[in-house]
Amino acid sequence: MQYDVIVIGSGPGGYIAAIRSAQLGMKTAIIEKYATLGGTCLNVGCIPSKALLDSSEHFHKAVKEFEEHGIKGGNFQVDLEQMVKRKQAVVDQTTGGISYLMKKNKIDTFQGVGSFKDKNTVVVSSAEQRHTGESAPIELTGRNIIIATGSKPASLPFIDIDKKRVITSTEALKITKLPKHMIIMGGGVIGLELGSVFARLGTKITVVELMKSIIPTMDGTMGKELQKVLRKLGFEFLMEHKVTEIKSTARQVTVKAEDKSGGVKELKGDYCLVSIGRRPYTDGLGLENVGIEVDKAGRIPVDDHLRTSVDNIYAIGDVIRGAMLAHKAEEEGVLVAEQLAGQKPHINYLLIPGVVYTWPEVASVGHTEEALKEQGIPYNKGTFPFKASARARASMDIDGLVKVLAHKQTDEILGVHIIGPRAADMIGEAVVAMEYRASAEDISRISHAHPTFLEALKEACLDATGGRALNI
C-alpha cells in the first residue's frame, strides 16, 4: 500500500502529525504497537495521572478543608479501586476519541510494530507474527515517514523493576490497595505528581533525590516552594542521596541510599517507584536498515527541520532532543506535516511551557533565573505571593507565588515561573505575551479581571518594573 505519509507511533506527536498531514491532502497511515491509540500520554501517562490527581485532590479537600468552608459531612473513605476505575474510563473515552479522529480524517490505522525495510518501506508485524512466523507481515510504502515512537521509563543496571514492588509510573497507576509507605527514587515531575496522589490519600512518601533540589530543570525558586508545600502534605525528602541498592520480597521493598558524606540510610516500604526520567524508545524500528544511528542518549539526531540523516524520514517528540512533553511533540508533528505541504511553520522551543500537576501546580516558560545568571544577561525580577491575592484567599489556595524575569534594559519578559492554583492555565498568558515579545510593562498595563488568580501575574510584572506592586 502506497502513502504520502506514514507515521510510526500514535502518541500526541504521532496522531497530530497524521491528522495535520491528512488535513493537508496527503494520504496518511499510522502504525501503533498497542491495542489502543494515544501512546504513553493518553494510556499510562498524562491523562490517567491527571485523573487520579483530581480524584485525590477532591478527597484531600473534603477531609482537610470542607469544614472550614462550612460543609459538615460524614466519614470520608478512600475507595482507590473506584478511583482507578474512573481513571480507566477517562482513558478509554480519550483513546476512543483518537480512533474516531483517525476515521474522520480517513487515516488508515495499522496495529503492530513498524520496522524499516528500507527508506520507503515499513513492515508492520504483530507480536504473534514475530514469534511464530504465521501469516505475512504487512508492507507499507511511503514517500515520507515520521518516527514518533515516544519514550519508556528509564532505569539503572542494578535495578530490577519487577513491576510488583519495584515499579514504574505505569504500575503505580494501577495500584488499588492504598500503600502505607511508598519510596520514590527521583524528585522530578512524574514522581512528585504520583507521590502527591498517594500522599493525599494517606500514604507516607519518601523521596530520594540525587540533586540539591527537586524539579531540578525548573527555576530554583519553584523547587524550593514546592518542597515546602509537599512537606506540609507529609512528604519526606532525602536530598543529595544516591540510591545504591533496591531489594524486594513478596511483601516489601528495601532501599539503601548513600549521602554525600558516605553515610547509608535504609528505607523499607510497600513500593519503590523508580522515577528517574525516561529514555527514547526506538526498539524494533530497524533503524540500522536505513542507516540512522542514535546518539549516546539513545535519541535520533535531526536537523532544524526535524529531518533525520535520511532525507525522507523525520523524527519528532521524545525520540529526539528537547523536553519530553506531549505538547512539544504535537507542535513538531504539525511542523513536519506543514513542511511536507510546502508551508513555512516554526517552533520557538524556549517558549514551550513546562508544568508539574501537583497542587499547587507549577508552570514555567522561558529562561530560569539560574540560566540568566549563567549567561550574564542583565534582568529585573518581580514576584507576587498568592497569600496576597483576594481570589486565592477566597479559595484557600494561598501557597506559592508568581515570578517574572524581565530584561534590565529593554524590559522584555525573559521568563515567567508560577507555583500556585491553576498555574498550568495561567502560564498561557505568559506564553502569548512572550511570543509577541511583550515587556513586563505591557502586562502591567493590561486590565485583569478581579478577583482572579491571574492578577498575580500583573502584580509580579508591576514589581519587576520598579517595585510597583499595588496589593502588597
TILUMVEX-599568 format. One line per field, with one value per residue (C-alpha): chain; x, y, z; residue number from 1; residue in one letter. Coordinates in steps of 0.001 Angstrom, whole numbers. Example, Ala and Ser with C-alpha at 12.3 -4.5 7.8 and 13.67 -1.06 7.14 Angstrom:
// TILUMVEX-599568
chaine <- [A	A]
east <- [12300	13670]
north <- [-4500	-1060]
up <- [7800	7140]
num <- [1	2]
residu <- [A	S]
//
This chain:
// TILUMVEX-599568
chaine <- [A	A	A	A	A	A	A	A	A	A	A	A	A	A	A	A	A	A	A	A	A	A	A	A	A	A	A	A	A	A	A	A	A	A	A	A	A	A	A	A	A	A	A	A	A	A	A	A	A	A	A	A	A	A	A	A	A	A	A	A	A	A	A	A	A	A	A	A	A	A	A	A	A	A	A	A	A	A	A	A	A	A	A	A	A	A	A	A	A	A	A	A	A	A	A	A	A	A	A	A	A	A	A	A	A	A	A	A	A	A	A	A	A	A	A	A	A	A	A	A	A	A	A	A	A	A	A	A	A	A	A	A	A	A	A	A	A	A	A	A	A	A	A	A	A	A	A	A	A	A	A	A	A	A	A	A	A	A	A	A	A	A	A	A	A	A	A	A	A	A	A	A	A	A	A	A	A	A	A	A	A	A	A	A	A	A	A	A	A	A	A	A	A	A	A	A	A	A	A	A	A	A	A	A	A	A	A	A	A	A	A	A	A	A	A	A	A	A	A	A	A	A	A	A	A	A	A	A	A	A	A	A	A	A	A	A	A	A	A	A	A	A	A	A	A	A	A	A	A	A	A	A	A	A	A	A	A	A	A	A	A	A	A	A	A	A	A	A	A	A	A	A	A	A	A	A	A	A	A	A	A	A	A	A	A	A	A	A	A	A	A	A	A	A	A	A	A	A	A	A	A	A	A	A	A	A	A	A	A	A	A	A	A	A	A	A	A	A	A	A	A	A	A	A	A	A	A	A	A	A	A	A	A	A	A	A	A	A	A	A	A	A	A	A	A	A	A	A	A	A	A	A	A	A	A	A	A	A	A	A	A	A	A	A	A	A	A	A	A	A	A	A	A	A	A	A	A	A	A	A	A	A	A	A	A	A	A	A	A	A	A	A	A	A	A	A	A	A	A	A	A	A	A	A	A	A	A	A	A	A	A	A	A	A	A	A	A	A	A	A	A	A	A	A	A	A	A	A	A	A	A	A	A	A	A	A	A	A	A	A	A	A	A	A	A	A	A	A	A	A	A	A	A	A	A	A	A	A	A	A	A	A	A	A	A	A	A	A	A	A	A	A]
east <- [0	1328	1091	2282	2979	3457	3566	5085	3605	216	1067	296	3073	2180	-1577	-1409	1155	-1184	-4242	-2437	-994	-4449	-5931	-3349	-4452	-1829	-2781	-1750	-1239	-454	1102	609	2181	-521	-4240	-5270	-4104	-2703	707	2118	440	-3143	-2816	-310	923	-549	-4249	-4566	-2242	-4334	-7498	-6027	-4586	-8037	-9712	-7150	-7346	-11130	-10657	-7937	-10051	-13054	-11018	-8910	-10933	-14664	-15335	-13594	-15904	-18906	-19514	-20013	-20341	-19674	-16698	-14941	-13383	-10852	-12120	-8925	-10407	-13180	-10630	-8675	-11896	-12844	-9308	-9610	-12962	-11352	-8533	-10941	-13032	-9956	-8275	-11608	-11714	-8386	-9754	-12713	-10375	-8445	-11662	-12910	-9705	-9579	-6274	-5514	-4591	-2385	-1716	1718	5385	6556	10072	12051	12793	14259	13856	10421	9103	7799	6936	4100	4128	2291	3976	2434	3781	7268	7305	5532	6115	2461	820	2865	3549	2044	4336	3556	5309	5560	7119	7726	7928	7637	9072	7013	7654	7998	9804	9837	10682	14438	16217	19718	21629	21422	17650	15329	11954	9784	6545	5308	7239	9772	7591	7417	4689	2787	2303	1709	-1371	-2909	-2480	-5879	-4835	-3510	166	1359	4773	5991	9633	10158	13506	13805	12394	11236	7810	6453	7488	6157	2829	2232	3595	1005	-1791	-908	151	-3263	-4897	-2746	407	3759	6009	9813	11597	15252	16864	20462	20428	20173	16687	13520	12310	15957	15368	12958	13658	15213	12539	9895	11699	12134	8494	7134	9237	7720	4215	4872	6418	3122	1435	3668	6467	9900	12891	16374	18228	21683	21240	22244	20283	22788	20549	16912	15805	12267	10327	6735	5568	8030	10928	14190	16090	19604	20668	24048	24502	27393	29490	29146	26512	23942	20246	17991	14316	11571	8269	5429	6685	9678	8614	11577	11113	14464	13287	12511	14536	13814	12096	13458	13452	12431	12394	15116	16999	20093	18303	18167	21495	20137	22295	21172	23310	24747	21416	19562	17992	17596	19599	17569	18218	16279	13512	13308	14726	16978	20124	17773	16117	12532	12487	11604	11514	9529	8736	10541	12850	14679	16395	14489	11977	9848	6493	3315	2622	6182	5639	2331	3948	6667	4090	2334	5659	6698	3291	3167	6738	5816	2961	5367	4479	6913	5996	8205	8629	10212	11464	12231	8535	7224	5859	6584	4065	4031	467	861	-1311	-431	631	3994	4354	7283	8192	11343	14626	15167	16923	19862	20191	20162	22925	24976	24630	25344	22039	21006	17499	14947	12866	9326	7371	3912	2729	-702	-1305	-1784	-4357	-8006	-9088	-6582	-7709	-11329	-10492	-7953	-5158	-2587	593	3029	3947	4446	7977	8659	12100	12477	15491	17106	17463	14556	12031	11229	9882	12528	10890	7736	7566	4425	3686	107	-3525	-4247	-658	-979	-3703	-2174	1105	-757	-924	2825	3436	1286	2964	6440	5591	4813	7922	5906	7523	6645	5247	2848	1276	1219	-908	-3422	-6655	-7070	-10483	-10933	-10845	-8786	-5596	-4113	-3997	-912	897	65	1264	4543	5065	4405	7012	9500	9133	10291	8666	5193	3046	-204	-1587	1380]
north <- [0	3411	6506	10093	9946	7006	7792	5236	5745	7179	9322	13058	13770	10905	11217	15011	14633	12173	14418	17513	15539	14284	17794	18987	16396	13715	10039	9008	5844	5457	2427	1618	-1236	-1431	-2183	1415	4652	7607	6376	6777	10133	9017	5443	5410	8986	12477	11638	8804	10573	13756	11734	10291	13655	15224	12400	12513	16313	16122	13671	15767	18912	17036	15824	18932	21930	21232	22006	25366	26071	25273	21865	19282	15723	12135	9913	10217	6965	6260	3878	3549	802	3185	5954	3609	2513	6136	6810	3945	5228	8588	6823	4676	7665	9657	6894	6114	9722	9300	6301	8451	11205	8700	7598	11160	12177	8975	7874	4154	2575	-499	-2360	-3880	-2975	-800	-1618	-166	-2475	410	4186	3971	681	-86	-3629	-3970	-7182	-8297	-9941	-13249	-12984	-12214	-15231	-17838	-16623	-17252	-15005	-12498	-9048	-6039	-3848	-153	2166	5871	8931	10358	8607	10185	8403	9216	6224	8165	7050	4490	4845	4923	2605	1711	-1578	-2532	-2050	-4982	-3484	-6474	-4493	-5814	-3991	-2147	-270	2471	5040	2525	138	2951	3996	561	233	-455	-1044	2009	1549	2600	3750	4478	5283	7396	7339	10715	14168	15009	15711	12168	11024	14132	14003	10343	10842	13601	11224	8737	11290	12960	9600	8846	7120	8108	9303	9364	10972	10102	12670	12847	16610	19528	20458	18756	19517	20493	21510	24284	27628	27125	29134	26734	23716	25387	26485	23140	21294	23446	22595	18876	18707	20041	17181	14718	14153	13252	14261	12763	15282	14639	10925	8279	5031	2165	-864	-1896	-5313	-6639	-9518	-10538	-8038	-5160	-3359	-2213	754	1785	5384	6967	10651	12797	12003	8252	7575	4941	5114	2071	2532	-78	383	-1225	24	1721	3906	4295	7749	8878	10098	8476	7118	7407	4277	3046	-705	-2771	161	-1314	1970	49	-904	2726	3897	6003	5963	7156	9362	8454	9207	6966	9898	10152	13142	15572	18900	22124	20771	17561	15550	12609	11646	10050	12766	11449	10212	12598	12166	14046	14031	12055	10225	13466	16256	18550	18275	15136	16912	15931	19462	19794	16594	17936	21139	19099	16855	19875	21388	18304	17918	21561	21460	18478	20571	23381	25693	27573	26713	27430	26422	28571	25885	28417	29182	25663	25693	23043	22059	19988	18956	18822	21156	23894	23430	24608	26128	27779	29266	30934	31366	30427	32877	30477	30450	34244	34468	31843	33659	37054	38532	41543	41242	42616	40304	40745	38446	38333	35783	34193	34874	38498	37515	38015	35235	32826	33644	33067	29566	28790	28394	30790	28752	29832	32871	34308	35209	37369	37934	40893	42278	45086	47385	46516	45185	42283	39343	36607	34082	33503	30938	30214	27949	28338	27480	26869	27697	25308	27515	30838	30159	30516	34299	34409	32263	34532	37645	36259	35061	38707	39835	41783	43756	43474	46990	45729	43139	45556	47944	45293	45126	41811	40781	40979	38753	36234	34271	35973	39301	37847	37851	41526	42322	40453	42464	45673	44540	43824	47369	49355	47635	48985	46057	47505	44818	44051]
up <- [0	-1037	1163	1130	4872	7231	10946	13325	16789	17795	20818	20827	18331	16029	15864	15495	12677	10970	11315	10024	7104	6192	6522	4010	1460	1978	2021	5535	7562	11249	12956	16641	18578	21238	21009	21766	20186	22126	23225	26723	27352	26882	28139	31015	31393	31224	31144	33716	36156	35949	36553	39758	40774	40532	42451	45248	45450	45872	48759	50358	50252	51656	54632	55254	54068	53840	57495	57148	54204	56393	54870	57567	56453	57100	57476	54132	52913	50169	47506	45496	43347	42225	41589	39314	37625	36912	35679	33208	31971	31232	29378	27369	26353	25341	23345	21716	20638	18840	16934	15902	14674	12549	10852	10489	8701	6601	8116	7772	11110	11459	14712	15167	15331	12462	11290	8394	5478	3515	3438	1807	3186	6668	7686	10202	12212	15328	18302	17289	13746	15007	17334	15198	11680	10933	8310	6357	7823	6052	3972	3626	1197	1856	277	3743	7106	10564	13613	16702	18947	22204	25333	28141	31858	32422	34849	36030	35626	39301	39489	38895	38056	38911	38422	41760	44483	42336	39885	37271	36740	34596	37516	40033	38072	38633	42431	44012	47635	49430	50413	53852	52608	49084	48362	45266	43529	41839	42640	39140	37700	37401	40867	42608	40792	41617	45108	45574	44589	47321	49953	49772	50392	53442	52185	53667	50835	50942	48004	47414	45114	43896	43281	45729	44552	43393	39832	39125	35493	36523	38162	41586	43389	42134	43598	46990	47184	46017	48583	51356	50184	49810	53285	54644	52790	54645	52123	53488	51359	51296	49147	47706	48323	45822	45693	45781	46219	45833	47080	47125	48610	48093	50716	50893	49301	50897	49500	50512	49839	50399	51283	50042	53132	52592	55234	54277	55095	54782	53918	53928	52146	50247	46894	45349	42425	40069	38598	37220	33842	30528	27625	23885	22583	19261	19937	16920	14494	12296	12105	11048	7833	6739	8190	11061	14201	17617	19860	23283	24954	22515	20654	16904	15584	13456	11741	12279	10039	12139	9250	10106	8201	5640	3569	3641	7244	10069	13862	16485	20205	22878	20447	19585	21519	23848	26636	26704	26631	24822	23596	22273	20256	18937	17691	15995	14347	12875	11793	9818	8148	7106	5799	3642	2235	1333	4194	6476	10090	13086	16727	19429	21790	24515	24756	25232	28797	31401	34067	37261	38162	41925	43988	43869	40269	38961	35496	33756	30406	29114	30939	34560	36844	37054	33237	33034	35645	33838	30500	32013	30866	32994	34395	36807	38957	40162	42470	43975	46574	46315	50004	48903	46269	47236	44860	46375	49899	48873	47669	50424	47852	49299	48780	46093	44032	40556	39472	36405	34903	32516	30657	32632	29618	27310	29884	27528	29530	29597	31893	33931	36720	38707	41635	42645	41923	38226	37265	34306	32846	33883	32091	28794	29154	29682	26589	24420	25802	25211	21681	20899	22806	25357	28145	31810	31447	28745	31034	33970	31893	30752	32732	34507	35822	39590	41505	39539	40076	37002	38813	40500	37137	36623	40140	39566	36366	38300	40813	38018	36683	39674	42627	41788	43014	44311	46602	48812]
num <- [1	2	3	4	5	6	7	8	9	10	11	12	13	14	15	16	17	18	19	20	21	22	23	24	25	26	27	28	29	30	31	32	33	34	35	36	37	38	39	40	41	42	43	44	45	46	47	48	49	50	51	52	53	54	55	56	57	58	59	60	61	62	63	64	65	66	67	68	69	70	71	72	73	74	75	76	77	78	79	80	81	82	83	84	85	86	87	88	89	90	91	92	93	94	95	96	97	98	99	100	101	102	103	104	105	106	107	108	109	110	111	112	113	114	115	116	117	118	119	120	121	122	123	124	125	126	127	128	129	130	131	132	133	134	135	136	137	138	139	140	141	142	143	144	145	146	147	148	149	150	151	152	153	154	155	156	157	158	159	160	161	162	163	164	165	166	167	168	169	170	171	172	173	174	175	176	177	178	179	180	181	182	183	184	185	186	187	188	189	190	191	192	193	194	195	196	197	198	199	200	201	202	203	204	205	206	207	208	209	210	211	212	213	214	215	216	217	218	219	220	221	222	223	224	225	226	227	228	229	230	231	232	233	234	235	236	237	238	239	240	241	242	243	244	245	246	247	248	249	250	251	252	253	254	255	256	257	258	259	260	261	262	263	264	265	266	267	268	269	270	271	272	273	274	275	276	277	278	279	280	281	282	283	284	285	286	287	288	289	290	291	292	293	294	295	296	297	298	299	300	301	302	303	304	305	306	307	308	309	310	311	312	313	314	315	316	317	318	319	320	321	322	323	324	325	326	327	328	329	330	331	332	333	334	335	336	337	338	339	340	341	342	343	344	345	346	347	348	349	350	351	352	353	354	355	356	357	358	359	360	361	362	363	364	365	366	367	368	369	370	371	372	373	374	375	376	377	378	379	380	381	382	383	384	385	386	387	388	389	390	391	392	393	394	395	396	397	398	399	400	401	402	403	404	405	406	407	408	409	410	411	412	413	414	415	416	417	418	419	420	421	422	423	424	425	426	427	428	429	430	431	432	433	434	435	436	437	438	439	440	441	442	443	444	445	446	447	448	449	450	451	452	453	454	455	456	457	458	459	460	461	462	463	464	465	466	467	468	469	470	471	472]
residu <- [M	Q	Y	D	V	I	V	I	G	S	G	P	G	G	Y	I	A	A	I	R	S	A	Q	L	G	M	K	T	A	I	I	E	K	Y	A	T	L	G	G	T	C	L	N	V	G	C	I	P	S	K	A	L	L	D	S	S	E	H	F	H	K	A	V	K	E	F	E	E	H	G	I	K	G	G	N	F	Q	V	D	L	E	Q	M	V	K	R	K	Q	A	V	V	D	Q	T	T	G	G	I	S	Y	L	M	K	K	N	K	I	D	T	F	Q	G	V	G	S	F	K	D	K	N	T	V	V	V	S	S	A	E	Q	R	H	T	G	E	S	A	P	I	E	L	T	G	R	N	I	I	I	A	T	G	S	K	P	A	S	L	P	F	I	D	I	D	K	K	R	V	I	T	S	T	E	A	L	K	I	T	K	L	P	K	H	M	I	I	M	G	G	G	V	I	G	L	E	L	G	S	V	F	A	R	L	G	T	K	I	T	V	V	E	L	M	K	S	I	I	P	T	M	D	G	T	M	G	K	E	L	Q	K	V	L	R	K	L	G	F	E	F	L	M	E	H	K	V	T	E	I	K	S	T	A	R	Q	V	T	V	K	A	E	D	K	S	G	G	V	K	E	L	K	G	D	Y	C	L	V	S	I	G	R	R	P	Y	T	D	G	L	G	L	E	N	V	G	I	E	V	D	K	A	G	R	I	P	V	D	D	H	L	R	T	S	V	D	N	I	Y	A	I	G	D	V	I	R	G	A	M	L	A	H	K	A	E	E	E	G	V	L	V	A	E	Q	L	A	G	Q	K	P	H	I	N	Y	L	L	I	P	G	V	V	Y	T	W	P	E	V	A	S	V	G	H	T	E	E	A	L	K	E	Q	G	I	P	Y	N	K	G	T	F	P	F	K	A	S	A	R	A	R	A	S	M	D	I	D	G	L	V	K	V	L	A	H	K	Q	T	D	E	I	L	G	V	H	I	I	G	P	R	A	A	D	M	I	G	E	A	V	V	A	M	E	Y	R	A	S	A	E	D	I	S	R	I	S	H	A	H	P	T	F	L	E	A	L	K	E	A	C	L	D	A	T	G	G	R	A	L	N	I]
//
